[in-house]
Amino acid sequence: MAMKSKVLIVGGTGYLGKRLVKASLAQGHETYVLHREEIGVDIEKVQMLLSFKQQGAHLVIGSFNDHQSLVKVVKLVDVVICAISGVHIRSHQILLQLKLVDAIKEAGNVKRFLPSEFGTDPARMENAMEPGRVTFEDKMVVRRAIEEAGIPFTYISANCFAGYFLGGLCQPGFILPSREQVRLLGDGNQKAIYVDEDDIATYSIKTIDDPRTLNKTVYIRPPQNILSQREVVQIWEKLIGKELLKSSISEQEFLAIMKEQVGLTHYYHVCYEGCLANFEIGDGAEEASKLYPEVKYTTVE
């Protein structure tokens, strides 16, 4: 048996980060969680960090404002996974990773880096609209820095986080499903791909010691979860035994309300253009559910 890599999770108390910590420990990796010294009175974060420690993780102090602290921490591990936020409803900090890239480059020991991606593949979004294109542009800046520094990588494209998309039946701004009505985006027939957040973490950790995923993009496309908004609504209707009242928002109407909101732009590309499912995975990329058929993923239902 090959030795499992030691893993550093940056952003380990975040929405996806805490799941990555859990998955890394569950798969038997020695796991380090970076945190800032000045955590202040954020008692929930402190309690989460202590619970990680009880589960066997190592808590390590470092800061994006202190290059040497990052280098020191990076030298402890084989793999670095970053899960800092790139969603504007929380905070957008993608370019902070450039400091992490510098630290990894200086440390010189990291066998693999998974930057904070986990959504739509930014390499396929060069025609994304304003104001949402900043997310993809920033992620590509980080990718270029990684590749120029010669750092081995895996990019994870996990498509739609189920918690955000499915809970509200693919309607922006809703995370609980109505039992009465739903607004379809356009005709509601564009396919998207929904992945449970715990499954995203499980698949991501599976890739880190896998030579098949080195220097590649890994798409997470569980076959049963490639569905249109209409199909998602039908599953919900079946579960509650009732048909919802349906209305629709046209592309023009959606574009009009989208102008100021970054997140809405992403919904537009997913739900009106079908940007997640309208291409075949080509050479230089892999699909997670095919690589790891042993993972029993959570279905949309």
N, C-alpha and C positions, 0 to 999 in steps of 0.2 A: 504493500500500500504506500503510495506517495504521501509525503507529509502535506497536510492541508496548509494553505497559506494563512499567514497572520493578516488580519484585516483591520484597517482604520476607517471608521465611519465619521464623516464630517457632516454636521447637520443632523446628528443622531436623535435629537429630541423633537424633530419636525414631523410633519404628517406622514411622509414616506420613510424618513430616517429612522424613526422608532421601530418600524416594521423591518427595516434592513438589519438593525441590531439584533432583533429577535430571530430573524431567519439565519443570520450568520452564526449565532450561538447554537441554534437548532441543528445546523449542518456541521457542527463540531469545529468551527474555526475559532482560534484565539482572537478575540475581538476587542478592539480599542475604540473608545468613544471620545472624540475631541470635545472639550468645552472650554469656554472662556472663564478666566478667574473671576471677572466682575459680573457674576451671574445675578448679583443684587438680591432682591426679595422675591424673585420669581419662584415661589414655593413649589408650584407644579413641576417646573423643570428640575428642581433639586430632587424632588421625590422620584421623578422618572429616572434620573441619573442613579440614584441610590438603588432603585429596583433593578436597573441594568447590572449594577455592581453585585447585587445579591444573586443574580443569575449567572455571574461569572465573568462579566465584562471588566476590562481595565478602564478606568477613567483617567484621561490624560489632559493636561492643561496646555492650551496654545491659543494664539490669536492671529487673525489676519493682519493685525497691525504690528506684529512682531515676527519678522521673517525667521530669525534663528529659532524661535519656539516651534514654528512649523517644521523646520528642517529636522530638529531634534525628535519630534514626534514621528515624522515620516520614516526616519531611520529605524524605528522599532518594528516596522511591518513590511509585508511583501506587496500588499494590495491596498490601494486607497479608493474609497467610494465616497463621492460627494453628493449630498442630497439637500443642498441649500436651496432656498425657494426661488422659483422662476415664474411663479404665478402672481399676477398683479393684485389679486384679491387679498393676498397675504403680503408679500414683499418681493421685489425683483432684484436679486443680488448675483445674477449669473456671472458678471465680469469679475467679481471678487475671486473667482476660481483662478484667475491669472496669477494671483499671489501663491496659490497652491501649486500651480504648474511650476513656478520658479523654485519653490521649495523641493518639489519632487525632482526637478532637474539637478539641483545642487546636491541633494541627498544621494542620488545616483543608484539607489538599491531597489527601486520599486519595479515589480514585474508586471504590474497592470494597474491602470487608472480607469475608473468608471466615473466620468464627469456627471454633473447634474443635468440629465436629459429627461428620460422617462416619459416623454409625451410623443408628439408628432416628430417625425424625422426632419430636423431643420435643413438637411441637405436637399430635401425635396420641396422646400418652401421658398425658393428664390423669388417666386411671383406673389408672395403673400402681401396682403393689403395693409395699409396703415390703419389704425395705430398699432396693430398687433404684430407687425413684422419684426419689431425690436427684439422680441423673444428669440426668434429664429436667427436673426443677425448676430445677437450676442453669443448664442450657442455656437455659431460657426466661427466667431472670433476665438473662442476657447478651443474649439477643435483644431484650428490652424496652429495655435500656440502649442498644443499637445504634440501635433505631428511634426512641427518644426523643431521641437525639443527632442524628438526621437523617443518619446515616452510610449511604451506599449499600452494599448487601450482596448476597451470594448464600449461601444455606444449602445445604450438600451432604448429602443423605441417601443414604449408600452401602450401607446394609443390613448384611449379615454379611461381615466380613473373612474371606476364604477360608482364610487361614493358620490362623485360630483354629477355624473351624467345620468345614471340609471335612477337614482333616488327621485329626481324631478322629471322622469320620463323624457330626458334630453331637452328640457326647457331651461334656458339660462335663468339663473337666479332662484331656482327651486331645488331643494334637496330632499323633499318629501313628496310622494306621489299623491295627486288628488284622486278622490274616489268619485268625482263628479265630471270634470272636464279636462281637456288637454288642447294645447295649441300646437299644431304641426308646423314644422319649419319647412316651408315650401310644400311639396307633395308628401313629404315624410318618407320617401322611398330610397333615399341615399343610404348606402350601407356604411356603418361605422364599426369600430371594434372596442369592446368594453372589457376591462380587466380588473378583477378584484385586487385591491391594493396589497393584501398579504401575498397574493400570487405573484404580483410584480416583484416583490422582495425575494420570494423563494426562487423564481427564475433567475433574477439578477445574481444572486449569490451562487447559483449553480454554474454560471458562466465563468467564474473568476479563475478556476483551475483547469478549464477546458481548453485544450489547444485549438479546437475547432472554432472558437469564438475570438481568438486573438487577432487584434487589429481589424475587427469587423463590426458591423452594425447587427445587433440581434433584435429582430421584431418579435413582439409577443402578440400572437394572433390565434388565440384558442378558437378552433373551428366553430364550436357551438355559439360563440359570442360575437360572430360577425353578422350583425342584424341592422335593419333600418329602424328609424324611430317608430314607424307604424308597427313593426314586428315587436318592438319593446312594449308598446302600448297594448298590443294584443295579448302578450304574456300577462301583463298586469290585469287586464280585463278578465282573463281566464281565472287568475288567482282570486279575484274578488267576486267573480260570478256576476259581472255587470258591465254594460257597455258605457264608455265615457262619451260625453258630448264633445264633438270635435270641431275646432275652427282651425284656420290656417293663417300664417303670416307670410306674405309674398316676399320674394327676394328684394324687391324695391323698398318695401316697408322696413325690412330688416336692415338693409343698407342705411336707411335714413336714421335709424336709432343707434346704429353701430358706431357712428363717427368718433365718439369720445372714449369708447370703452375697448381696451385691449382684449379682454377675455371674449367679448362678443365677436371680435374678428375671428378668433379661433373656432367658435361655434359655426360661423359662416362657412369657413373652409371645410369643416367636417360635415356639416349637415346640409349645406346647399351644393357643395362641389364634390363631396365624397372623397376628400383627399387622402383618407387613411386606407381605403380598400380598393382604390381604382388603379392599382399597379401590382405587378408581380414582383416578388422578392427575387432579385437577380444574383449574379455572382458577387462575391465579396460580402455577402450577408447571409444570415441564418434565421430560422424561425424557431422560437423557443419550445413550443409545444411538440414540435417534431423531434427536436434534440433531446427533450426530457419527457418522454411519454409517461414516465412513472409519476409525474406530478399530477395529482387529481385536482384539476382547477375548478374554481367555483363558476357555475354557469350563471347566465343572466337570470334565469328563473329562480 
